[in-house]
Amino acid sequence: MDDVTKHNSPQTGIWITYGIGVYDITSFVPKHPGSDKVMLAAGSAIDPFWHIYQQHNTKEVLKLLETFRIGNLKEDDVIGTKDLDNPWATEPKRHPILKAATQRPFNAEPPASVLVDSFLTPNEFFYVRNHLPVPEVNIEEYELEIDVELNDKSKRLSFEELKKLPKHTVTATIMCGGNRRGEMMEIKPIKGLPWGPSAVGNAEWSGVRLVDLLKEMGVESDETSHVHFEGLDTDPTHTPYAASIPLSKAMDPRGDVILAYEMNGQPLNRDHGYPLRAIVPGVVGSRNVKWLGRIVVSKDESDSHWQQNDYKSFSPSTDWDTVDFKRAPAIQNMPITSAICTPANGDRLEAKDGYITVKGYAWSGGGQAIIRVDLSVDGGNSWIVADLDQVEQGTGRGRHWSWSLWTAKIPVKRGQKIEIWSKAVDDNYNAQPETFKNIWNLRGVVGNAYSRVKVEVK
Ligand code: MTE
């Protein structure tokens, strides 16, 4: 079969190849969660994309693909696959405590019980969420590019130059937008990683204040512009991971946005964005761009896949046939949530003096403080108020960027089987919704319903 590209006109449909197979995927493209990504491969081999997006390498996906087969390539036209493993050759070593949902790209979370051991999550135990291979950065050659489209100013800063600027430290929790998706999936299947409650961590981040850099370049805050962050990790078409935040958040000295080169006093490690990442306190993890290569100040939001066609939430009744990603805003501030980290679901516990101890975290995006965590073991008929292990002071009102860890003692009887619920409340008196059923969404994001854990007392 000759050049497939020319067959990809609207009249003849969308063709791709995989191995020697040629497939007409026209009818499937609108149903694919990342249809814009599929179109990048239109008219050519999908193999290099699937080497990066390895979630496709399952029997189910291959079976589905076969239903679209329309022929085979001539042997000479098949793209060799021997070099395709290269993007993964230099992945860093990870601590075995991290339970991997996928190896390539690496996505992993620690056991929930580890989270409540310390207010600051140790770097090696901090969840990792990568969409692409981890880039290798030569620090001698590294430069951060800043382009201000609003005034046509540009600047390049070496790592040395960045480190000479005033250093600021912010303690902030980062949470993946898909944290707790696994619980939401129990309601109805979702395409996405089945995260438990540990796609979250709290750390002390040090680096340069973004507002200082932008002010230096003559940027003034406005209510409509955006700041794009582009990573050095790229897909097979050399498109970087990217996301954006409102300029007003970046320019607000009380927004505490920093370009961090240290995490808990250590240089950032490779998985968490070495040498530089954006820390956008209170905002969904996906905007905290790692391996930062370029910043753009623009009138428009980032057009990246992750800003436009992912990390958005919809009504529980919206499905892949009806979804219109343009109709929902990109998630920025995260909603209030809490999770029971210990005991774990299904545990059989020994009571001490008639009590069991329950521990967890609570966090609210946008800088809201956690004021209370309520627990119930009788389906909400009565509630026990947990002790907050530390009162998170933050850096001021509306600047409570860290989680609150909490502990509660619950009276129990021997042999009793209970379901423990947790529900947090923030200083706007926002509380978690009761069920995942009512907040289910097709991307499985912002899953913040009550945390529920079933245990038996021995
Ligand atoms: N930045 C780049 N360049 N590439 C990525 O894949 N993942 C984002 C964000 N920044 C990502 C990125 C997502 S979805 C999350 S939740 C956080 O990084 C995770 O940060 P961590 O891996 O340091 O925990």
Residues whose N, C-alpha, C, O or C-beta is under 5 A from the ligand:
A	BS01	MTE	Y127 V128 R129 N130 H131 L132 M175 C176 G177 G231 D233 Y241 D271 H272 G285 S286 N288 V289 K290 W291
